[in-house]
């Protein structure tokens, strides 16, 4: 892993499909994903959709942002799980995510400074570039346990 490149950054992906077929999402040098319409819109069960990919991106970005903030602040941690649920609704004739709830479960060493860690988790939420790119209300719930 190298250092961060100067902004702006550019990211590319491609989606490919035929009528009635699943969609293949790819990006140069990465494994392809097969996606479909979500069940809520009449699609099949058991497939990634744009909606689930978006929630996955929020969860993924939260942990990557936490890693950077924890390292910068010298915070030791053991593991983190982030569960993300998004509510899709219609607002002024536009269907969009209106609320995203992030539940961060963090395991830290015994005796960790829980108040400082709580502040850094809140900073993580406001620093995530994926979340900051979405027009939705974000709610953060945290649970810190010691191991």
VMD Tcl script that builds the backbone (N, CA, C; Angstrom):
set m [mol new atoms 441]
animate dup $m
set s [atomselect $m all]
$s set {name element resname resid chain x y z} {
  {N N UNK 1 A 0.849 -1.204 0.000}
  {CA C UNK 1 A 0.000 0.000 0.000}
  {C C UNK 1 A 0.878 1.244 0.000}
  {N N UNK 2 A 0.624 2.141 -0.954}
  {CA C UNK 2 A 1.390 3.371 -1.031}
  {C C UNK 2 A 0.695 4.483 -0.267}
  {N N UNK 3 A 1.230 5.675 -0.387}
  {CA C UNK 3 A 0.612 6.832 0.246}
  {C C UNK 3 A -0.585 7.302 -0.555}
  {N N UNK 4 A -1.319 8.237 0.032}
  {CA C UNK 4 A -2.506 8.750 -0.649}
  {C C UNK 4 A -2.106 9.614 -1.834}
  {N N UNK 5 A -2.815 9.451 -2.935}
  {CA C UNK 5 A -2.611 10.275 -4.127}
  {C C UNK 5 A -3.310 11.610 -3.947}
  {N N UNK 6 A -2.827 12.615 -4.671}
  {CA C UNK 6 A -3.472 13.928 -4.630}
  {C C UNK 6 A -4.892 13.828 -5.173}
  {N N UNK 7 A -5.794 14.630 -4.628}
  {CA C UNK 7 A -7.161 14.726 -5.131}
  {C C UNK 7 A -7.170 15.617 -6.363}
  {N N UNK 8 A -8.098 15.522 -7.279}
  {CA C UNK 8 A -9.222 14.568 -7.230}
  {C C UNK 8 A -8.807 13.150 -7.625}
  {N N UNK 9 A -9.523 12.172 -7.088}
  {CA C UNK 9 A -9.356 10.769 -7.468}
  {C C UNK 9 A -10.470 10.425 -8.461}
  {N N UNK 10 A -10.254 9.377 -9.246}
  {CA C UNK 10 A -11.272 8.936 -10.209}
  {C C UNK 10 A -11.447 7.430 -10.074}
  {N N UNK 11 A -12.681 6.970 -10.025}
  {CA C UNK 11 A -12.999 5.554 -9.868}
  {C C UNK 11 A -13.890 5.124 -11.015}
  {N N UNK 12 A -13.640 3.928 -11.538}
  {CA C UNK 12 A -14.389 3.476 -12.705}
  {C C UNK 12 A -15.021 2.120 -12.449}
  {N N UNK 13 A -16.223 1.939 -12.947}
  {CA C UNK 13 A -16.905 0.652 -12.906}
  {C C UNK 13 A -17.739 0.533 -14.168}
  {N N UNK 14 A -18.082 -0.702 -14.510}
  {CA C UNK 14 A -18.861 -0.972 -15.707}
  {C C UNK 14 A -19.957 -1.969 -15.349}
  {N N UNK 15 A -21.158 -1.766 -15.876}
  {CA C UNK 15 A -22.250 -2.727 -15.719}
  {C C UNK 15 A -22.639 -3.224 -17.103}
  {N N UNK 16 A -22.870 -4.535 -17.224}
  {CA C UNK 16 A -23.160 -5.161 -18.508}
  {C C UNK 16 A -24.296 -6.167 -18.337}
  {N N UNK 17 A -25.265 -6.148 -19.235}
  {CA C UNK 17 A -26.369 -7.100 -19.152}
  {C C UNK 17 A -27.039 -7.253 -20.513}
  {N N UNK 18 A -27.871 -8.286 -20.607}
  {CA C UNK 18 A -28.758 -8.490 -21.744}
  {C C UNK 18 A -30.179 -8.503 -21.189}
  {N N UNK 19 A -31.202 -8.325 -22.046}
  {CA C UNK 19 A -32.579 -8.304 -21.538}
  {C C UNK 19 A -32.901 -9.547 -20.694}
  {N N UNK 20 A -33.449 -9.317 -19.506}
  {CA C UNK 20 A -33.887 -10.407 -18.651}
  {C C UNK 20 A -32.766 -11.155 -17.941}
  {N N UNK 21 A -31.539 -10.716 -18.095}
  {CA C UNK 21 A -30.401 -11.398 -17.471}
  {C C UNK 21 A -29.885 -10.587 -16.281}
  {N N UNK 22 A -29.133 -11.256 -15.393}
  {CA C UNK 22 A -28.486 -10.566 -14.280}
  {C C UNK 22 A -27.451 -9.598 -14.846}
  {N N UNK 23 A -27.027 -8.672 -14.028}
  {CA C UNK 23 A -26.078 -7.644 -14.425}
  {C C UNK 23 A -24.703 -8.000 -13.859}
  {N N UNK 24 A -23.679 -7.872 -14.678}
  {CA C UNK 24 A -22.312 -8.063 -14.207}
  {C C UNK 24 A -21.692 -6.688 -14.005}
  {N N UNK 25 A -21.231 -6.445 -12.787}
  {CA C UNK 25 A -20.572 -5.185 -12.455}
  {C C UNK 25 A -19.086 -5.482 -12.328}
  {N N UNK 26 A -18.273 -4.675 -13.028}
  {CA C UNK 26 A -16.835 -4.924 -12.992}
  {C C UNK 26 A -16.066 -3.619 -12.901}
  {N N UNK 27 A -14.801 -3.756 -12.544}
  {CA C UNK 27 A -13.877 -2.639 -12.512}
  {C C UNK 27 A -12.506 -3.212 -12.832}
  {N N UNK 28 A -11.686 -2.488 -13.555}
  {CA C UNK 28 A -10.390 -3.035 -13.960}
  {C C UNK 28 A -9.595 -3.610 -12.790}
  {N N UNK 29 A -9.159 -4.871 -12.956}
  {CA C UNK 29 A -8.332 -5.512 -11.944}
  {C C UNK 29 A -9.076 -6.102 -10.764}
  {N N UNK 30 A -10.405 -6.057 -10.780}
  {CA C UNK 30 A -11.200 -6.565 -9.650}
  {C C UNK 30 A -12.077 -7.725 -10.087}
  {N N UNK 31 A -12.445 -8.585 -9.122}
  {CA C UNK 31 A -13.410 -9.645 -9.402}
  {C C UNK 31 A -14.760 -9.010 -9.736}
  {N N UNK 32 A -15.458 -9.574 -10.702}
  {CA C UNK 32 A -16.775 -9.067 -11.087}
  {C C UNK 32 A -17.824 -9.487 -10.054}
  {N N UNK 33 A -18.873 -8.709 -9.933}
  {CA C UNK 33 A -20.015 -9.007 -9.075}
  {C C UNK 33 A -21.235 -9.224 -9.961}
  {N N UNK 34 A -22.096 -10.145 -9.559}
  {CA C UNK 34 A -23.356 -10.333 -10.265}
  {C C UNK 34 A -24.444 -9.687 -9.423}
  {N N UNK 35 A -25.226 -8.819 -10.050}
  {CA C UNK 35 A -26.249 -8.071 -9.321}
  {C C UNK 35 A -27.590 -8.204 -10.017}
  {N N UNK 36 A -28.638 -7.813 -9.300}
  {CA C UNK 36 A -29.991 -7.897 -9.839}
  {C C UNK 36 A -30.852 -6.849 -9.160}
  {N N UNK 37 A -32.056 -6.722 -9.630}
  {CA C UNK 37 A -33.071 -5.909 -8.961}
  {C C UNK 37 A -33.322 -6.515 -7.584}
  {N N UNK 38 A -33.462 -5.699 -6.536}
  {CA C UNK 38 A -33.721 -6.280 -5.217}
  {C C UNK 38 A -35.128 -6.873 -5.133}
  {N N UNK 39 A -35.339 -7.821 -4.202}
  {CA C UNK 39 A -36.667 -8.434 -4.040}
  {C C UNK 39 A -37.774 -7.401 -3.813}
  {N N UNK 40 A -37.429 -6.291 -3.118}
  {CA C UNK 40 A -38.429 -5.252 -2.837}
  {C C UNK 40 A -38.994 -4.641 -4.115}
  {N N UNK 41 A -38.241 -4.728 -5.215}
  {CA C UNK 41 A -38.706 -4.223 -6.509}
  {C C UNK 41 A -39.035 -5.366 -7.460}
  {N N UNK 42 A -39.250 -6.581 -6.924}
  {CA C UNK 42 A -39.654 -7.710 -7.743}
  {C C UNK 42 A -38.516 -8.577 -8.260}
  {N N UNK 43 A -37.303 -8.333 -7.804}
  {CA C UNK 43 A -36.156 -9.125 -8.233}
  {C C UNK 43 A -36.016 -10.402 -7.412}
  {N N UNK 44 A -35.038 -11.234 -7.784}
  {CA C UNK 44 A -34.837 -12.510 -7.077}
  {C C UNK 44 A -34.157 -12.322 -5.725}
  {N N UNK 45 A -34.322 -13.318 -4.855}
  {CA C UNK 45 A -33.630 -13.318 -3.559}
  {C C UNK 45 A -32.165 -13.689 -3.775}
  {N N UNK 46 A -31.338 -13.334 -2.819}
  {CA C UNK 46 A -29.975 -13.838 -2.779}
  {C C UNK 46 A -28.984 -13.205 -3.730}
  {N N UNK 47 A -29.249 -11.989 -4.183}
  {CA C UNK 47 A -28.323 -11.314 -5.096}
  {C C UNK 47 A -28.032 -9.907 -4.576}
  {N N UNK 48 A -26.811 -9.446 -4.824}
  {CA C UNK 48 A -26.495 -8.051 -4.533}
  {C C UNK 48 A -27.301 -7.163 -5.477}
  {N N UNK 49 A -27.693 -5.988 -4.978}
  {CA C UNK 49 A -28.410 -4.996 -5.782}
  {C C UNK 49 A -27.699 -3.657 -5.578}
  {N N UNK 50 A -28.033 -2.645 -6.375}
  {CA C UNK 50 A -27.431 -1.331 -6.128}
  {C C UNK 50 A -27.674 -0.847 -4.690}
  {N N UNK 51 A -28.865 -1.163 -4.169}
  {CA C UNK 51 A -29.208 -0.721 -2.816}
  {C C UNK 51 A -28.341 -1.402 -1.759}
  {N N UNK 52 A -28.163 -2.741 -1.890}
  {CA C UNK 52 A -27.337 -3.438 -0.902}
  {C C UNK 52 A -25.858 -3.092 -1.085}
  {N N UNK 53 A -25.426 -2.883 -2.328}
  {CA C UNK 53 A -24.046 -2.441 -2.555}
  {C C UNK 53 A -23.794 -1.094 -1.892}
  {N N UNK 54 A -24.787 -0.211 -1.947}
  {CA C UNK 54 A -24.631 1.110 -1.340}
  {C C UNK 54 A -24.501 1.000 0.180}
  {N N UNK 55 A -25.322 0.151 0.797}
  {CA C UNK 55 A -25.221 -0.032 2.248}
  {C C UNK 55 A -23.886 -0.711 2.605}
  {N N UNK 56 A -23.454 -1.629 1.751}
  {CA C UNK 56 A -22.152 -2.252 1.953}
  {C C UNK 56 A -21.025 -1.238 1.855}
  {N N UNK 57 A -21.152 -0.306 0.919}
  {CA C UNK 57 A -20.142 0.738 0.764}
  {C C UNK 57 A -20.096 1.637 1.996}
  {N N UNK 58 A -21.252 1.945 2.583}
  {CA C UNK 58 A -21.296 2.759 3.800}
  {C C UNK 58 A -20.588 2.026 4.948}
  {N N UNK 59 A -20.905 0.741 5.132}
  {CA C UNK 59 A -20.299 -0.045 6.210}
  {C C UNK 59 A -18.790 -0.170 6.002}
  {N N UNK 60 A -18.393 -0.450 4.770}
  {CA C UNK 60 A -16.990 -0.607 4.424}
  {C C UNK 60 A -16.218 0.693 4.681}
  {N N UNK 61 A -16.788 1.813 4.236}
  {CA C UNK 61 A -16.146 3.115 4.397}
  {C C UNK 61 A -16.028 3.488 5.870}
  {N N UNK 62 A -17.034 3.126 6.680}
  {CA C UNK 62 A -16.976 3.428 8.111}
  {C C UNK 62 A -15.741 2.758 8.723}
  {N N UNK 63 A -15.538 1.477 8.426}
  {CA C UNK 63 A -14.400 0.766 9.013}
  {C C UNK 63 A -13.074 1.316 8.485}
  {N N UNK 64 A -12.989 1.604 7.192}
  {CA C UNK 64 A -11.750 2.180 6.653}
  {C C UNK 64 A -11.446 3.537 7.290}
  {N N UNK 65 A -12.481 4.349 7.484}
  {CA C UNK 65 A -12.307 5.661 8.115}
  {C C UNK 65 A -11.888 5.489 9.567}
  {N N UNK 66 A -12.526 4.543 10.284}
  {CA C UNK 66 A -12.158 4.261 11.673}
  {C C UNK 66 A -10.693 3.839 11.771}
  {N N UNK 67 A -10.269 2.957 10.884}
  {CA C UNK 67 A -8.862 2.515 10.889}
  {C C UNK 67 A -7.918 3.700 10.866}
  {N N UNK 68 A -8.187 4.640 9.955}
  {CA C UNK 68 A -7.312 5.805 9.802}
  {C C UNK 68 A -7.360 6.696 11.045}
  {N N UNK 69 A -8.561 6.953 11.558}
  {CA C UNK 69 A -8.715 7.822 12.732}
  {C C UNK 69 A -8.098 7.168 13.969}
  {N N UNK 70 A -8.322 5.868 14.139}
  {CA C UNK 70 A -7.752 5.156 15.296}
  {C C UNK 70 A -6.229 5.185 15.233}
  {N N UNK 71 A -5.671 4.922 14.057}
  {CA C UNK 71 A -4.213 4.927 13.899}
  {C C UNK 71 A -3.648 6.317 14.184}
  {N N UNK 72 A -4.298 7.343 13.656}
  {CA C UNK 72 A -3.841 8.725 13.836}
  {C C UNK 72 A -3.859 9.135 15.313}
  {N N UNK 73 A -4.809 8.565 16.061}
  {CA C UNK 73 A -4.963 8.926 17.474}
  {C C UNK 73 A -4.361 7.897 18.427}
  {N N UNK 74 A -3.657 6.910 17.887}
  {CA C UNK 74 A -2.992 5.918 18.727}
  {C C UNK 74 A -3.943 5.032 19.516}
  {N N UNK 75 A -5.131 4.776 18.965}
  {CA C UNK 75 A -6.127 3.949 19.659}
  {C C UNK 75 A -5.972 2.488 19.243}
  {N N UNK 76 A -5.778 1.616 20.221}
  {CA C UNK 76 A -5.724 0.181 19.942}
  {C C UNK 76 A -7.140 -0.379 19.959}
  {N N UNK 77 A -7.393 -1.305 19.050}
  {CA C UNK 77 A -8.706 -1.964 18.989}
  {C C UNK 77 A -8.500 -3.374 18.479}
  {N N UNK 78 A -9.491 -4.227 18.752}
  {CA C UNK 78 A -9.363 -5.648 18.430}
  {C C UNK 78 A -10.184 -6.011 17.204}
  {N N UNK 79 A -11.447 -5.637 17.182}
  {CA C UNK 79 A -12.222 -5.798 15.961}
  {C C UNK 79 A -13.442 -4.902 15.956}
  {N N UNK 80 A -13.983 -4.740 14.762}
  {CA C UNK 80 A -15.153 -3.882 14.573}
  {C C UNK 80 A -16.090 -4.540 13.580}
  {N N UNK 81 A -17.368 -4.432 13.885}
  {CA C UNK 81 A -18.421 -4.847 12.953}
  {C C UNK 81 A -19.373 -3.673 12.816}
  {N N UNK 82 A -19.778 -3.381 11.588}
  {CA C UNK 82 A -20.720 -2.286 11.358}
  {C C UNK 82 A -21.908 -2.834 10.574}
  {N N UNK 83 A -23.082 -2.788 11.187}
  {CA C UNK 83 A -24.329 -3.181 10.528}
  {C C UNK 83 A -24.999 -1.902 10.024}
  {N N UNK 84 A -25.352 -1.884 8.749}
  {CA C UNK 84 A -25.968 -0.699 8.157}
  {C C UNK 84 A -27.318 -1.069 7.571}
  {N N UNK 85 A -28.325 -0.285 7.904}
  {CA C UNK 85 A -29.644 -0.452 7.293}
  {C C UNK 85 A -30.087 0.897 6.735}
  {N N UNK 86 A -30.598 0.863 5.520}
  {CA C UNK 86 A -31.059 2.085 4.886}
  {C C UNK 86 A -32.548 2.016 4.633}
  {N N UNK 87 A -33.203 3.137 4.836}
  {CA C UNK 87 A -34.630 3.233 4.536}
  {C C UNK 87 A -34.810 3.984 3.234}
  {N N UNK 88 A -35.451 3.309 2.273}
  {CA C UNK 88 A -35.725 3.891 0.968}
  {C C UNK 88 A -37.169 4.372 0.968}
  {N N UNK 89 A -37.379 5.604 0.528}
  {CA C UNK 89 A -38.731 6.150 0.527}
  {C C UNK 89 A -38.855 7.153 -0.617}
  {N N UNK 90 A -40.093 7.627 -0.831}
  {CA C UNK 90 A -40.331 8.649 -1.846}
  {C C UNK 90 A -40.459 9.999 -1.167}
  {N N UNK 91 A -39.673 10.962 -1.625}
  {CA C UNK 91 A -39.725 12.317 -1.088}
  {C C UNK 91 A -39.823 13.262 -2.275}
  {N N UNK 92 A -40.903 14.042 -2.312}
  {CA C UNK 92 A -41.122 14.978 -3.416}
  {C C UNK 92 A -40.935 14.296 -4.774}
  {N N UNK 93 A -41.601 13.171 -4.961}
  {CA C UNK 93 A -41.628 12.378 -6.197}
  {C C UNK 93 A -40.268 11.768 -6.566}
  {N N UNK 94 A -39.318 11.754 -5.628}
  {CA C UNK 94 A -38.011 11.147 -5.871}
  {C C UNK 94 A -37.814 9.992 -4.892}
  {N N UNK 95 A -37.497 8.809 -5.420}
  {CA C UNK 95 A -37.206 7.670 -4.550}
  {C C UNK 95 A -35.728 7.739 -4.173}
  {N N UNK 96 A -35.449 7.747 -2.849}
  {CA C UNK 96 A -34.067 7.847 -2.385}
  {C C UNK 96 A -33.956 7.293 -0.969}
  {N N UNK 97 A -32.717 7.081 -0.539}
  {CA C UNK 97 A -32.502 6.708 0.857}
  {C C UNK 97 A -32.746 7.942 1.709}
  {N N UNK 98 A -33.651 7.805 2.684}
  {CA C UNK 98 A -33.978 8.928 3.560}
  {C C UNK 98 A -33.272 8.823 4.902}
  {N N UNK 99 A -32.986 7.603 5.343}
  {CA C UNK 99 A -32.282 7.420 6.615}
  {C C UNK 99 A -31.360 6.212 6.514}
  {N N UNK 100 A -30.179 6.344 7.090}
  {CA C UNK 100 A -29.221 5.256 7.150}
  {C C UNK 100 A -28.784 5.121 8.601}
  {N N UNK 101 A -28.998 3.928 9.169}
  {CA C UNK 101 A -28.598 3.659 10.554}
  {C C UNK 101 A -27.349 2.786 10.522}
  {N N UNK 102 A -26.311 3.266 11.178}
  {CA C UNK 102 A -25.054 2.523 11.294}
  {C C UNK 102 A -24.913 2.080 12.740}
  {N N UNK 103 A -24.778 0.771 12.944}
  {CA C UNK 103 A -24.543 0.235 14.283}
  {C C UNK 103 A -23.118 -0.302 14.311}
  {N N UNK 104 A -22.261 0.387 15.035}
  {CA C UNK 104 A -20.849 0.010 15.107}
  {C C UNK 104 A -20.585 -0.737 16.415}
  {N N UNK 105 A -20.110 -1.960 16.280}
  {CA C UNK 105 A -19.747 -2.786 17.429}
  {C C UNK 105 A -18.228 -2.857 17.458}
  {N N UNK 106 A -17.624 -2.278 18.499}
  {CA C UNK 106 A -16.170 -2.184 18.581}
  {C C UNK 106 A -15.676 -2.937 19.810}
  {N N UNK 107 A -14.671 -3.779 19.614}
  {CA C UNK 107 A -14.035 -4.488 20.726}
  {C C UNK 107 A -12.657 -3.870 20.922}
  {N N UNK 108 A -12.398 -3.444 22.160}
  {CA C UNK 108 A -11.142 -2.781 22.501}
  {C C UNK 108 A -10.466 -3.515 23.659}
  {N N UNK 109 A -9.170 -3.279 23.852}
  {CA C UNK 109 A -8.484 -3.908 24.982}
  {C C UNK 109 A -9.040 -3.396 26.317}
  {N N UNK 110 A -8.918 -4.195 27.340}
  {CA C UNK 110 A -9.363 -3.818 28.674}
  {C C UNK 110 A -8.680 -2.523 29.115}
  {N N UNK 111 A -9.476 -1.635 29.703}
  {CA C UNK 111 A -8.938 -0.385 30.225}
  {C C UNK 111 A -8.840 0.728 29.199}
  {N N UNK 112 A -9.388 0.533 28.019}
  {CA C UNK 112 A -9.338 1.566 26.975}
  {C C UNK 112 A -10.138 2.799 27.404}
  {N N UNK 113 A -9.781 3.940 26.858}
  {CA C UNK 113 A -10.453 5.210 27.154}
  {C C UNK 113 A -11.745 5.283 26.340}
  {N N UNK 114 A -12.828 4.819 26.963}
  {CA C UNK 114 A -14.108 4.701 26.247}
  {C C UNK 114 A -14.680 6.046 25.820}
  {N N UNK 115 A -14.462 7.084 26.631}
  {CA C UNK 115 A -14.974 8.416 26.276}
  {C C UNK 115 A -14.282 8.920 25.011}
  {N N UNK 116 A -12.953 8.788 24.965}
  {CA C UNK 116 A -12.190 9.214 23.784}
  {C C UNK 116 A -12.611 8.396 22.561}
  {N N UNK 117 A -12.772 7.089 22.751}
  {CA C UNK 117 A -13.158 6.224 21.642}
  {C C UNK 117 A -14.544 6.601 21.124}
  {N N UNK 118 A -15.465 6.918 22.026}
  {CA C UNK 118 A -16.800 7.360 21.622}
  {C C UNK 118 A -16.749 8.609 20.768}
  {N N UNK 119 A -15.892 9.572 21.161}
  {CA C UNK 119 A -15.730 10.803 20.380}
  {C C UNK 119 A -15.161 10.488 19.004}
  {N N UNK 120 A -14.189 9.564 18.950}
  {CA C UNK 120 A -13.568 9.218 17.673}
  {C C UNK 120 A -14.541 8.453 16.758}
  {N N UNK 121 A -15.438 7.660 17.347}
  {CA C UNK 121 A -16.461 6.984 16.539}
  {C C UNK 121 A -17.406 8.007 15.923}
  {N N UNK 122 A -17.778 9.027 16.678}
  {CA C UNK 122 A -18.636 10.092 16.149}
  {C C UNK 122 A -17.917 10.834 15.022}
  {N N UNK 123 A -16.613 11.086 15.199}
  {CA C UNK 123 A -15.814 11.737 14.152}
  {C C UNK 123 A -15.750 10.848 12.911}
  {N N UNK 124 A -15.666 9.532 13.114}
  {CA C UNK 124 A -15.628 8.588 11.995}
  {C C UNK 124 A -16.872 8.738 11.143}
  {N N UNK 125 A -18.034 8.829 11.797}
  {CA C UNK 125 A -19.289 8.950 11.051}
  {C C UNK 125 A -19.288 10.192 10.165}
  {N N UNK 126 A -18.809 11.314 10.690}
  {CA C UNK 126 A -18.858 12.565 9.925}
  {C C UNK 126 A -17.726 12.674 8.905}
  {N N UNK 127 A -16.749 11.752 8.962}
  {CA C UNK 127 A -15.598 11.801 8.056}
  {C C UNK 127 A -15.689 10.821 6.893}
  {N N UNK 128 A -16.685 9.924 6.908}
  {CA C UNK 128 A -16.787 8.899 5.866}
  {C C UNK 128 A -17.229 9.531 4.546}
  {N N UNK 129 A -16.394 9.400 3.519}
  {CA C UNK 129 A -16.698 10.074 2.257}
  {C C UNK 129 A -17.922 9.493 1.555}
  {N N UNK 130 A -18.199 8.207 1.733}
  {CA C UNK 130 A -19.388 7.620 1.101}
  {C C UNK 130 A -20.652 8.193 1.744}
  {N N UNK 131 A -20.689 8.185 3.069}
  {CA C UNK 131 A -21.849 8.743 3.778}
  {C C UNK 131 A -22.020 10.222 3.440}
  {N N UNK 132 A -20.910 10.951 3.373}
  {CA C UNK 132 A -20.978 12.382 3.074}
  {C C UNK 132 A -21.462 12.659 1.656}
  {N N UNK 133 A -21.430 11.637 0.804}
  {CA C UNK 133 A -21.884 11.798 -0.581}
  {C C UNK 133 A -23.364 11.482 -0.745}
  {N N UNK 134 A -24.013 11.053 0.331}
  {CA C UNK 134 A -25.423 10.654 0.260}
  {C C UNK 134 A -26.331 11.705 0.874}
  {N N UNK 135 A -27.513 11.850 0.273}
  {CA C UNK 135 A -28.521 12.779 0.759}
  {C C UNK 135 A -29.500 12.010 1.651}
  {N N UNK 136 A -29.047 11.684 2.877}
  {CA C UNK 136 A -29.892 10.943 3.816}
  {C C UNK 136 A -29.533 11.369 5.227}
  {N N UNK 137 A -30.464 11.148 6.148}
  {CA C UNK 137 A -30.173 11.364 7.566}
  {C C UNK 137 A -29.363 10.167 8.039}
  {N N UNK 138 A -28.255 10.416 8.732}
  {CA C UNK 138 A -27.435 9.331 9.260}
  {C C UNK 138 A -27.587 9.251 10.771}
  {N N UNK 139 A -27.769 8.026 11.262}
  {CA C UNK 139 A -27.895 7.765 12.694}
  {C C UNK 139 A -26.785 6.791 13.062}
  {N N UNK 140 A -26.044 7.088 14.119}
  {CA C UNK 140 A -24.971 6.212 14.575}
  {C C UNK 140 A -25.310 5.658 15.952}
  {N N UNK 141 A -25.254 4.342 16.058}
  {CA C UNK 141 A -25.378 3.673 17.352}
  {C C UNK 141 A -24.082 2.920 17.570}
  {N N UNK 142 A -23.529 3.017 18.784}
  {CA C UNK 142 A -22.262 2.343 19.057}
  {C C UNK 142 A -22.365 1.447 20.268}
  {N N UNK 143 A -21.587 0.387 20.244}
  {CA C UNK 143 A -21.480 -0.519 21.383}
  {C C UNK 143 A -20.002 -0.868 21.518}
  {N N UNK 144 A -19.404 -0.445 22.619}
  {CA C UNK 144 A -17.986 -0.699 22.847}
  {C C UNK 144 A -17.868 -1.754 23.947}
  {N N UNK 145 A -17.167 -2.827 23.664}
  {CA C UNK 145 A -16.930 -3.862 24.677}
  {C C UNK 145 A -15.435 -4.081 24.820}
  {N N UNK 146 A -15.029 -4.556 25.985}
  {CA C UNK 146 A -13.619 -4.818 26.262}
  {C C UNK 146 A -13.342 -6.310 26.196}
  {N N UNK 147 A -12.158 -6.649 25.718}
  {CA C UNK 147 A -11.764 -8.056 25.637}
  {C C UNK 147 A -10.456 -8.250 26.360}
}
mol reanalyze $m
mol bondsrecalc $m
mol representation Tube
mol addrep $m
